[in-house]
Amino acid sequence: MPFITTNSVSLSGSSEEVKIFYQDIGRGKPVVLIHGWPLNHAMWEYQLNELPKHNIRVIAYDRRGFGMSSRPWEGYDYDTFASDLKALIEELELNDVTLVGFSMGGGEVARYLSKYNEDGRVTKAALISAVTPYLLLTDDNPTGVNQSTFDAIHNQLEQDRAHFLAGFGKTFFGVHLFSHPVSDDHLQHTLNMAMNSAGYATIKSMQAWSTTDFRRDLPKIKIPLLIIHGKADETVPIDGSAEETAKYVPHSQYIIYDDAPHGLFYTHREKFNEDIINFINS
């Protein structure tokens, strides 16, 4: 199985080798898909099935702690996540790359472009249902979410991760009493995917995406940027995320899916695939 190797520096100063699993499908212009929390690269199944048909080379990888990648105790912060992404791009010798970050993965896109794109390897990027610019409620971020909400998620993950994630999956896909856009089988598949991670990685990554401020990263994005977000997103509500992100990157292309939940990569996959393909090939 394909892996790239990167290093994680512990608090004691020692370096730990970390292996990042990836899939590399198709030929053509490369796109790197960055998964959301608490899933792994397999969430992109319906993009891996479709994008290579359109002269696109698709690389999807597992973030450290998730899927088949290494599960170190430390290194669950966005500087490290962006460094892992950099290692992947360089080891695969990718150029003219489009980055597509979903939800938590939008943070990797913003931080990578802010820190590492002087070489111009990445020429386009997309933020999908992304956590940018800043989710935490603070005095200077009135559209954020109160810390107590994230503390409650932390506690539930520690007490009964499977139960919390089962409920989270329903909100993720917009499942309610009179709305069931995905099958029970798909919900179970998603839960299985979410549980295929280290519990501590799930918790530490949640702490990262809920408290990291990307407001200084976003204005440094000078390449074409596509923002896609669902108006019915209850997981990362649009008002405090995409609406604000678009203000920080005024040259971005901003597409709103009126009836889409957070997991629009699946519930609206035909429209989503079309929009991504058009953006990559434009």
N, C-alpha and C positions, 0 to 999 in steps of 0.2 A: 504494500500500500504506500502511496506517496506521502512523504512528510518533508517539511523543511525544519531546520534546527535553528533555534534562537536561544538566547541566554537570559535568565532571570537573576537579578542580584538581590540576595536576601538582606534583611536588616543587619545581619552580622557582617555583611560585606562579602560573603562567599557567593560564587556564581553557580547556578544550577542550569543544566542543559534542559531546554524545553522543546518538545517536538510538536509542530503544528500540522495537523492532517488537512489535506485539501483534495478536491476533485478538479480535474482539468479536462474539459469536454469541448470538442469541436475545434474548428480552425477559423481564423479571421481576426478581426479587431478584438482585442482582449477586454473583457469586463470582469471585475472582481466583485463578487456578491458577499456582503458582510451581514451575517444573521443577527436577529434580535434576541432579546432575553425572554424567556429562559431556554431557548431552542438551540439548534445547531445548524450546520450547513444543509441538512436534509429538508429544512423548511422550504428551500428553493427548488424542490422537485419539479414543479410545474414551469419553472423558468429553465432549468437544466434540460427539460424535455423539448422546449420550444426555441429558445434563443439560438442554439447551434444551427437550426434550419435556415438562419438568416445571415450566414457568413459572420458569425460571432463566436469567438472563443470564450468559454465561460469557466471562470475559476471560482469555486466556492470553498470556503475553509471553516474549520471549527475553531472558535476562539479558545484560548487556553482555559482549561477547567471544564470544557464542554465536549460532547461527542467523543471522538477518538483522539483528541489532542491530549497532551500531558496535563496533569492536574497538580501543579505546584501549590504550595500553601500560600505563597505571596505573588504579587505582580498583577493584582486586579485593579489597576488604575489606568486612566486613559493615555498617559504617557507611555506605559508599557504596552498597552493594546496597539497604539499607533506604531510603536517600534516593531512589534510582531508583524504588522501589516507591511511595514517597510522591508523587513527581512524577506517576506514572501515575494514582494514585487521584484526585489533585487535578485533573489536566488533564481527566480523563473525568468529573469532578464526581460521583463515586460516593459513595453513602451507604447505610447499612444493609448493609455489605459483609461477606461471609464470605471470609476468607483461607484457602487450602489450600496448605500448603507440603510438598513431597515431598523427603525426604532432605536435601540441602544447602539446599533451599528452606525447610525448617523454621527455619533460622537467620534468614532474612529475616523470617519471621513473628514470632519471638521479639524480634528487635532492633527491628522496626517498632513492635510493641505496647509495648515498653519506652520508646521515644523519642518516638513521634509520635501516639499515639492519644488525646491530650487532647481533640480535637474530636469524638471518638466516632463517626467515620465507619465504623470496623470494629466490628461487634457480635458476631461469632462467628469462631472460627479452628479450624483442624485441622492437626495435625502427623502426617504420614504417613511411616513408615519414617525418621523424622527423626534428624539428627545431634546434636540437643540431648540432654543439657545440656552435655557437654564430652567430646570423644573422646580427648584426649591423656592418656596416663599421666603423672601427677605425684604428688608425695608426698601431696597431699590429694585425689587422684582415682584411687584404686586400681583402678577398673573400666575405666580408659582403655587405649589402645593405645600401645605403645612407639613413640617417635619414629623408631626405626630402620625400622619398617614403612613409615612415610610417606616417609622418605628413599629407601627402595627403590622406592616408587611414582614418586617424583620422577625418579629415575635412569632407570627404564624408560620413562617418558614422554619424556624427552629423547633416549633412544637409539632407540626404535622405538614411537612412540605408537600406531600402528595395531595392532601385535601385542599390546601390553599391553591396549588397549581391547577387542580381540576376546576375549581371555580373561576380562577383567573382565565383559563382557556375559553370559558363561555363568554366572558366579557370581551376578551380578545377578538372573538369572531362575531360579536353582536348577537349572541343567543339569548333570547328571552321567551317568555311564555307563549307569545304569538309570533315569534320570529325565530326561525331555525335555519339560517343560511348554510350551515354545514351539517353533515351527518354525525350521528353519535360515534360512528366508526372513526371519522376523522378527528373528532375530539379526543378519542382514546389514543389514536396515533400521535397526536400532538402532546398528550400527557406523557406517553412513553418517551417521546423525544426529550421533553423537558426534564424527566427524571434521569435521563442518561447524561448526568453531569455530577460533579462533586457538590454536595450540599453547601460546603463552605464557599465554593466558587459562585454558586447561585446567590448566596447572601452578599458576598463581597462585591460582586458585579452590580447587584441592586444598589448597594451603597454608592458605587461609582456613578451610575447613570442618574441617580436621584440627587446628587450633590455637586456634580461637576458643572462649572460655569464655562460655557463655550462662547460667551459674548465677545471675547477678544479674539477668538479664532475665526469667527465667521467673516469679519470685514477683510481678512487676508485672502479670502477666496476670490481669485480674479478670473478663473476659468469658467466656462459655461456650467451653470448649475440648474438642475431640475428639482423642484420640490413637489412631492405628491402627498396629499393627506386627505383622510376621510372626514367629512363633516360630522359623521356619527361616531367618531372615535371616542370611546369612553375610557380607554387605557391611557392615551396621551392626548388629552383634549386639544383641539386645533387652535383655540384662541391663545393659549399660552405657549404654543410650539411653532407650528408652521407659519401662523400669522405674524409672529414676532421674528422668526428666522428670515422671512421674506424682506423685512425691513432692514435687516443687517446686510443682506446681499441684494441690493436693488436691481441688479442686472439679471437676477434669476428668472427662470420660467416657472410659474406657480400654477399647478393644476389641483383643483378641489374635486373630489368625488363626493357628490352630495349625500348619498345614502350609504357610504362605506364605513365599516368599522375599522379597528386597528389593523386586523389581519387581512387587508385588502389584496395582498399579493396572492391570496387564495380565493377569497370571496368574489373578487373582481379581476380574476387572473387574465381573462381575455383582453380587457381594456388595458390593464396594467402592462401586460406583455407588449401590446401594440405601442403604448406610449414609450416604454423603455427602448424598444427596438428602433422606433423613429428617432428618439433622442440620440442613441448611439450612432446610428447611421447617417444622421443629418449632417 
